[in-house]
Amino acid sequence: MAKKRGTEEKSKELRLPAGGEVICVVMEVIGADHVKVKCMDGAVRVCRIPGKFRRRVWISEGDLVLILPWDFQPSKGEVLHKYSKDEVKKLLSMGLVTQELLELEHE
């Protein structure tokens, strides 16, 4: 039960981008634990879903995620966090996410 309590506490605080992290919308789930994302900086990247998310956090098309682009290969990156619907509303109200980026998920 100690694990569950720890995850509940983490979900309450909103994870904001810091230190090169970028907010993106998932365009396509490629498979083999990779997704194609459209980022706030205009780039399209292929990102890896790390092992700690596999079978715990389901990522699908249209989801808002936080990624960290790789230093040695900027066209690729790693998924750090998946935003819930409530977190997306908070990001919109704070002005960190544009409505145009969210409209990409409906195309």
C-alpha positions in Angstrom: 0.0 0.0 0.0 2.9 2.4 0.5 3.5 2.4 -3.3 -0.1 3.4 -4.0 0.1 6.3 -1.6 3.3 7.6 -3.3 1.7 7.6 -6.8 -1.4 9.5 -5.5 0.8 12.2 -4.2 2.7 12.5 -7.4 -0.4 12.9 -9.5 -1.6 15.9 -7.4 1.2 18.2 -8.4 1.4 19.4 -12.0 4.6 18.5 -13.8 5.9 21.5 -15.7 8.6 21.5 -18.4 12.0 22.4 -17.2 15.6 22.1 -18.5 15.0 21.4 -22.2 11.8 19.4 -21.7 9.0 20.0 -24.3 5.2 19.4 -24.2 4.0 17.4 -27.2 0.9 15.8 -28.6 1.1 12.1 -29.7 0.4 11.8 -33.4 0.9 8.1 -33.9 1.7 5.1 -31.9 4.4 3.4 -33.9 4.8 0.2 -31.8 7.9 -1.4 -30.2 7.4 1.2 -27.4 7.8 4.2 -29.7 5.5 7.1 -30.5 5.6 9.9 -33.0 4.9 13.3 -31.4 4.3 16.9 -32.6 6.1 19.3 -30.2 5.4 22.9 -29.0 8.7 23.9 -30.7 7.3 22.8 -34.1 9.5 19.6 -34.4 8.1 16.2 -35.1 10.0 13.6 -33.0 10.1 9.8 -32.5 10.1 9.2 -28.8 10.7 6.1 -26.7 8.4 5.0 -23.9 10.6 4.0 -21.0 10.1 0.7 -19.1 8.5 2.3 -16.1 5.5 3.4 -18.2 5.0 0.1 -20.0 1.8 -1.7 -18.9 1.2 1.0 -16.3 0.5 4.1 -18.4 -1.3 3.6 -21.7 -0.3 6.2 -24.2 -2.6 6.7 -27.3 -3.0 9.1 -30.2 -4.0 12.6 -29.0 -2.5 12.4 -25.6 -0.5 15.3 -24.2 3.0 14.1 -23.0 6.2 15.7 -21.7 9.3 14.6 -23.5 13.1 15.2 -23.2 14.8 15.5 -26.6 18.1 13.6 -26.8 21.2 15.7 -26.9 23.0 13.6 -29.4 20.0 13.1 -31.7 17.5 16.0 -31.5 14.9 14.3 -33.8 14.4 11.7 -31.0 13.5 11.8 -27.4 12.1 10.0 -24.3 8.6 10.3 -22.8 8.8 11.6 -19.2 5.1 12.1 -18.3 1.6 11.7 -19.6 -0.8 14.5 -18.7 -4.4 13.7 -17.6 -7.4 15.6 -18.9 -7.5 17.8 -15.7 -3.8 18.6 -16.1 -4.3 19.6 -19.8 -7.0 22.0 -18.6 -4.6 23.5 -16.1 -1.9 23.9 -18.7 -4.3 25.6 -21.1 -5.4 28.1 -18.4 -1.7 28.8 -17.6 -1.0 29.4 -21.2 1.7 26.7 -21.5 -0.2 24.8 -24.2 -1.8 26.4 -27.3 -5.3 25.4 -28.5 -3.8 24.8 -32.0 -1.5 22.1 -30.6 -4.5 20.4 -29.0 -6.5 20.6 -32.2 -3.9 18.4 -33.9 -5.2 15.5 -31.8 -8.6 15.6 -33.5 -7.2 15.5 -37.1 
